[in-house]
Amino acid sequence: MNLKAWLRRRTPPQILVMGFAAIILIGSALLSLPISARDGNGLGFVDALFTATSAVCVTGLTVVDTGTYFSLFGQLVILFLIQIGGLGFMTMSTLIALVLRKRISLKERLILQEAMNQGSMEGIVRLIRKVFVYSIVIELAGAALLTARWAFDFSPGRAAYMGLFHAVSLFNNAGFDLTGGFRSLTGYADDAAVNVIAMLLIILGGLGFIVLSELAEYRRTRKLSLHAKVVLTMSGLLIAIGAIVVFVFEYTNPRTLGELNPFGKVLAAFFQSVSPRSAGVSTIDIASLRQATQFFLIILMFIGASPGSTGGGIKTTTFMVLVGAVIAMLRGKEDIVLFRYRLEKNRIFKALTITLLALFVIVFVTMVLSTTENHHFLKILFEVTSAFGTVGFSMGLTPELTVFGKVVITLTMFVGRLGPVTLAYALQPKPEKELYRHPEGKIIIG
């Protein structure tokens, strides 16, 4: 059996898993080359695999500092992996096929539907074109604005490179930066230009391409879908609530917001509320936050960005469905109603499945690492949630992990990027058609 015939027999989830794994392995090989490091010594295989997985899964957790360890070649490899990982390898391959004027097959459309988390194949190729256009326009605009700001701090060439790298990283919610010394953007905590540009890139990348498409066409259509309304509402609420919590809990902390002026406190509070949703860059030291704030960031990282975006987590829509289910139950209602629309039962079941599987993965990995790594429990839970949510926030644990710990976190990032449901579909055998239904039974709940 040749490769083409073998691939035809694979399901869309299986092809997605294999595609991401292949890109990660290629990236690992490139980052292992001596040319990828400034000192001429390539990374070891485990560290290269960790870094490549973090880049493709747009996470941002690193075992070595990106800005000081990697050469220009190594940094460009990481940037390329981030772009592929953010848009998805099927999106990139489809764009190449469109440029070469090749026909997009039904199987490829099914894979795209799975990759973009769409309910149908209708308009999927048109959406891919929009994804590419929106990504390039937003990244170039962000790069230009950041270049203009950093031109005051660096040479023109360095400013342009810094602007491009960070624009791609921020829009794709990757969390990689070139500031050096694992400092992220801590030197710009009260810099309005850097903060606002970075937050806009993170938010636009985390909303999802479907929502971006609707916003771009809103002047013509004058309407938004239920999905877009839910995403925008929940995203706005999480940003506002997160900023208030960070501001209140860290206001007097001398190691975070305490030493900033009032305007800097507000900027930093909003930035630390936006970034945990999947971006992973920070303007204050995450390890210096109070434990209450760190635990709240874990919740934000668990929720994550929105479907069809470059971010991870269980997604804002999933969380909204869960909240809607709780409200409906407390009010004695049978249906979950959002913006005057009743949700299908299978959507509710899918939200519950995604959430429980995500909780299981995080709890299991945290228990394993609590056994193998000699570190504080909250530190381990924070790092695991960051890896699963493809966030990249770190309390400094990642560089100190054992080889086993690095492998476990690598797998966690991979599962988080693809989603536990997609991975489960890829691993399970082909389901048999049910010829009968079991009788209904009742159990006591609560």
C-alpha positions in Angstrom: 0.0 0.0 0.0 1.5 3.4 -1.0 1.5 6.4 1.2 -1.3 8.2 -0.7 -3.6 5.2 -0.3 -2.7 4.8 3.3 -3.5 8.5 4.0 -6.9 8.2 2.3 -7.9 5.6 4.9 -7.0 7.9 7.8 -9.7 10.0 9.5 -9.4 13.9 9.6 -8.4 13.8 13.3 -5.7 11.2 12.6 -4.2 13.3 9.8 -4.2 16.4 12.0 -2.4 14.6 14.8 0.2 13.1 12.3 0.6 16.4 10.5 1.4 18.4 13.7 3.7 15.6 14.9 5.6 15.6 11.6 6.1 19.4 11.7 7.3 19.2 15.3 9.9 16.5 14.4 11.2 18.5 11.5 11.4 21.6 13.7 13.2 19.5 16.4 15.8 18.4 13.8 16.4 22.0 12.6 16.8 23.3 16.2 19.2 20.6 17.0 21.6 21.8 14.3 24.7 23.7 15.4 23.7 26.6 13.1 20.6 27.2 15.3 22.6 28.1 18.4 24.8 31.2 18.9 27.6 29.1 20.5 27.6 26.6 17.6 26.3 23.7 19.8 22.8 22.6 18.9 20.2 21.8 21.5 19.9 18.2 22.8 17.1 16.2 21.3 14.7 16.5 24.3 15.2 20.3 24.6 14.9 20.7 20.8 11.7 18.6 20.8 10.3 20.7 23.7 11.1 24.0 22.0 9.7 22.9 18.6 6.5 21.6 20.3 6.1 24.8 22.2 6.5 26.8 18.9 4.1 24.6 16.8 1.6 24.4 19.6 2.0 28.2 20.0 2.6 27.9 23.7 5.8 29.8 24.6 7.3 27.7 27.4 11.0 27.5 26.9 13.9 25.6 28.4 16.5 28.1 27.0 16.1 31.8 26.4 15.0 32.4 22.9 16.7 35.8 22.5 20.1 34.9 23.8 20.6 31.2 23.1 19.4 30.9 19.5 21.1 32.3 16.4 19.2 34.2 13.8 18.6 31.0 11.9 17.3 29.3 15.1 15.0 32.2 15.8 13.6 32.2 12.2 12.9 28.5 12.5 10.9 29.2 15.7 9.1 32.0 13.9 8.2 29.8 11.0 7.0 27.0 13.3 4.9 29.6 15.2 3.2 30.7 12.0 2.5 27.2 10.8 1.3 26.2 14.3 -0.9 29.3 14.6 -2.6 29.0 11.3 -2.5 25.2 11.2 -0.6 23.1 8.7 -3.7 22.2 6.7 -4.4 26.0 6.3 -0.9 26.5 5.0 -1.0 23.5 2.6 -4.4 24.6 1.3 -3.0 28.1 0.6 -0.2 26.6 -1.3 -2.6 24.4 -3.3 -4.7 27.5 -4.1 -1.7 29.4 -5.3 -0.8 26.4 -7.5 -4.4 26.3 -8.6 -4.9 22.7 -7.5 -8.3 21.3 -6.6 -9.2 21.0 -2.9 -10.5 17.4 -2.5 -13.4 16.4 -0.3 -11.1 14.7 2.1 -9.0 17.8 2.4 -12.1 19.9 3.1 -13.1 17.5 5.8 -9.7 17.9 7.4 -10.0 21.7 7.2 -13.4 21.5 8.8 -11.9 19.5 11.7 -8.9 21.9 11.9 -11.0 25.0 11.9 -13.6 23.5 14.3 -16.4 24.2 11.9 -19.8 22.5 11.9 -19.9 22.1 8.1 -17.7 22.3 5.0 -19.8 25.1 3.5 -17.5 28.1 2.6 -14.4 26.4 4.2 -12.0 27.3 1.4 -13.3 30.8 1.3 -12.7 31.0 5.1 -9.1 29.8 4.6 -8.4 32.6 2.2 -9.8 35.1 4.8 -7.6 33.5 7.5 -4.5 34.1 5.4 -5.4 37.7 4.5 -6.5 38.7 8.1 -3.3 37.1 9.5 -0.9 38.9 7.1 -2.6 42.3 7.4 -2.8 42.2 11.2 0.7 40.9 11.7 2.2 43.4 9.3 0.3 46.3 10.9 1.4 45.1 14.4 5.0 44.8 13.1 5.0 48.3 11.7 3.6 49.8 14.9 6.1 47.9 17.1 8.9 48.8 14.8 8.0 52.5 15.1 8.0 52.2 18.9 11.2 50.2 19.2 13.0 52.5 16.7 13.6 54.7 19.8 15.4 51.9 21.6 17.2 49.9 18.9 18.8 50.3 15.5 16.4 50.4 12.5 17.2 46.9 11.5 16.9 45.5 15.0 13.7 47.4 15.6 12.2 46.0 12.4 13.2 42.4 13.3 11.9 42.8 16.9 8.7 44.2 15.6 8.1 41.4 13.1 9.0 38.6 15.5 6.8 39.9 18.3 3.9 40.7 16.1 3.8 37.2 14.7 4.3 35.7 18.2 1.7 37.9 19.8 -1.0 37.5 17.2 -0.5 33.7 17.2 -0.7 33.8 21.0 2.7 32.0 21.0 4.5 33.8 23.9 8.0 33.7 22.5 10.0 36.9 22.9 13.5 38.2 22.2 14.0 40.5 25.2 16.5 38.1 26.8 16.9 36.5 30.2 13.3 35.1 30.4 12.2 38.6 31.1 9.3 38.7 28.6 8.1 42.3 28.3 8.8 43.3 32.0 10.8 46.3 30.9 7.7 47.8 29.3 5.2 47.5 32.2 4.2 51.2 32.0 4.8 51.7 28.3 1.4 52.5 26.8 2.4 51.9 23.1 3.9 48.5 23.6 1.0 47.4 26.0 -1.8 48.6 23.8 -0.3 47.2 20.5 0.5 43.8 22.2 -2.9 43.5 23.8 -4.7 44.3 20.5 -2.6 41.6 18.7 -3.4 39.1 21.4 -7.1 39.8 21.5 -7.4 39.7 17.7 -5.6 36.4 17.6 -7.7 34.9 20.4 -11.1 35.9 19.0 -11.0 33.4 16.2 -11.0 33.9 12.4 -14.8 33.4 12.1 -15.4 36.3 14.5 -12.8 38.4 12.7 -14.5 37.8 9.4 -17.9 38.8 10.8 -16.4 42.0 12.4 -14.7 42.9 9.1 -18.1 42.5 7.2 -20.2 44.1 9.9 -20.6 47.4 8.1 -22.1 45.6 5.2 -24.2 42.9 7.0 -25.1 44.8 10.2 -25.5 41.5 12.1 -23.5 39.1 14.1 -24.0 35.4 14.6 -24.8 33.8 18.0 -21.2 32.5 18.0 -19.7 35.9 17.5 -21.9 37.5 20.2 -21.0 34.8 22.7 -17.3 35.1 22.0 -17.2 38.9 22.2 -19.3 39.0 25.3 -17.4 36.3 27.2 -14.0 37.7 26.1 -14.9 41.2 27.2 -16.2 39.9 30.6 -13.1 37.8 31.2 -10.8 40.7 30.4 -12.6 43.1 32.6 -13.0 40.7 35.5 -9.4 39.6 35.2 -8.1 43.1 35.2 -10.1 44.0 38.3 -8.9 40.9 40.2 -5.2 41.5 39.3 -5.5 45.2 40.2 -7.1 44.5 43.6 -4.8 41.6 44.6 -1.5 43.1 43.4 -2.1 46.8 44.1 0.1 46.8 47.2 2.5 44.0 46.1 5.9 45.8 45.9 7.3 43.1 43.5 4.5 43.5 40.9 2.2 46.5 40.7 3.2 48.2 43.9 6.1 50.2 42.4 4.2 51.4 39.3 2.4 54.7 39.0 -1.4 54.6 38.8 -1.5 54.5 35.0 1.1 51.7 35.0 -0.9 49.7 37.5 -4.0 49.8 35.2 -1.9 48.9 32.1 -0.2 46.0 33.9 -3.5 44.8 35.3 -5.2 44.7 31.9 -2.2 43.1 30.2 -2.0 40.3 32.8 -5.7 39.8 32.3 -5.4 39.6 28.5 -2.3 37.5 28.2 -3.3 34.4 30.3 -6.0 33.6 27.8 -3.3 32.0 25.7 -0.6 34.6 24.8 1.9 33.9 27.6 3.9 37.2 27.6 3.9 39.3 30.7 4.9 42.8 31.8 5.4 41.8 35.5 7.2 38.9 37.1 4.6 36.0 37.3 6.5 34.2 40.0 6.2 37.3 42.2 2.4 37.4 42.1 0.5 36.6 45.2 -0.8 33.0 45.3 -4.4 34.1 45.0 -3.6 35.9 41.7 -1.6 33.0 40.4 -4.5 30.7 41.1 -6.9 33.1 39.3 -4.5 33.1 36.3 -4.8 29.3 36.3 -8.5 29.7 35.8 -8.1 32.1 33.0 -5.5 29.9 31.3 -7.9 26.9 31.6 -10.7 28.8 29.9 -8.4 30.1 27.2 -9.2 31.8 23.9 -12.1 31.2 21.4 -12.8 28.4 18.8 -11.1 28.7 15.5 -8.4 31.0 16.9 -4.7 30.7 17.5 -5.3 30.2 21.3 -5.9 27.1 23.5 -7.8 26.2 26.6 -11.4 24.8 26.7 -12.5 28.0 24.9 -14.7 30.9 25.8 -17.8 29.4 24.2 -17.4 26.1 26.1 -17.2 28.1 29.4 -20.3 30.2 28.4 -22.3 27.0 27.7 -21.3 25.7 31.2 -22.3 29.0 32.8 -25.6 28.9 30.9 -26.3 25.3 32.0 -25.8 26.3 35.7 -28.1 29.3 35.3 -30.7 27.3 33.5 -30.6 24.6 36.2 -30.9 27.1 39.1 -33.8 28.8 37.4 -35.5 25.5 36.8 -35.4 25.8 33.0 -34.9 22.9 30.6 -33.2 24.8 27.8 -30.0 26.9 27.8 -30.9 30.2 26.1 -28.2 32.6 24.9 -29.2 35.8 23.2 -32.7 34.4 22.6 -31.3 31.3 21.0 -31.8 27.8 22.4 -28.7 25.5 22.4 -28.8 22.0 21.0 -28.3 19.2 23.6 -25.2 17.9 21.7 -23.5 21.2 22.2 -24.0 20.9 25.9 -22.7 17.4 25.9 -19.6 18.4 23.9 -18.9 21.3 26.3 -19.1 19.0 29.3 -16.9 16.4 27.5 -14.2 18.9 26.6 -14.2 20.4 30.2 -14.0 17.0 31.9 -11.3 15.7 29.6 -9.3 18.9 30.1 -9.6 18.6 33.9 -8.6 15.0 33.7 -5.4 15.7 31.7 -4.4 18.6 34.0 -5.1 16.7 37.2 -3.3 13.6 36.0 -0.2 15.4 34.7 0.0 17.5 37.8 -0.1 14.4 40.0 2.6 12.8 37.9 4.9 15.8 38.0 4.2 16.3 41.8 5.8 12.9 42.2 8.8 13.3 39.9 9.6 17.0 40.3 10.7 18.5 43.6 8.7 21.7 43.5 5.8 23.4 45.1 2.4 22.1 44.1 1.0 25.4 42.9 4.0 26.0 40.7 3.5 22.6 39.0 -0.2 23.1 38.6 0.5 26.5 37.1 3.0 25.2 34.6 0.8 22.2 33.6 -2.2 24.4 33.0 -0.1 26.8 31.0 1.2 24.0 28.9 -2.3 22.5 28.3 -3.8 25.9 27.6 -0.9 26.6 25.2 -0.4 29.8 27.2 3.3 29.9 28.0 3.1 31.7 31.3 5.8 30.3 33.7 6.7 30.6 37.3 10.2 29.6 36.4 9.7 25.8 36.6 10.3 24.8 33.0 14.1 25.3 32.8 14.4 23.3 36.0 12.4 20.3 34.9 14.0 16.8 34.7 14.1 15.1 31.3 11.0 13.1 32.2 9.2 16.3 33.2 10.1 18.0 29.9 8.7 15.0 28.0 5.5 15.1 30.0 5.0 18.8 29.5 5.8 18.4 25.7 3.0 15.8 25.5 0.7 18.1 27.4 1.3 21.0 25.0 0.6 18.6 22.1 -2.6 17.4 23.6 -3.6 21.0 24.5 -3.1 22.3 21.0 -5.0 19.6 19.2 -7.6 19.3 21.9 -8.4 16.2 24.0 -11.5 15.4 22.0 -9.7 15.5 18.6 -6.9 13.3 20.0 -9.4 10.8 21.4 -11.1 10.6 18.0 -7.8 10.1 16.3 -6.8 7.2 18.7 -10.1 5.4 18.9 -11.1 2.6 16.5 -13.8 3.3 13.9 -17.1 3.3 15.8 -19.6 0.7 15.0 -23.2 1.7 14.2 -25.5 1.1 17.2 -28.4 -1.2 16.2 -30.3 -0.7 19.5 -30.8 1.6 22.5 -30.7 0.6 26.1 -33.7 1.2 28.4 -33.8 4.5 30.2 -32.7 4.5 33.9 -32.6 7.1 36.7 -30.0 8.0 39.2 -30.1 10.6 42.0 -27.9 13.7 41.3 -26.6 16.1 44.0 
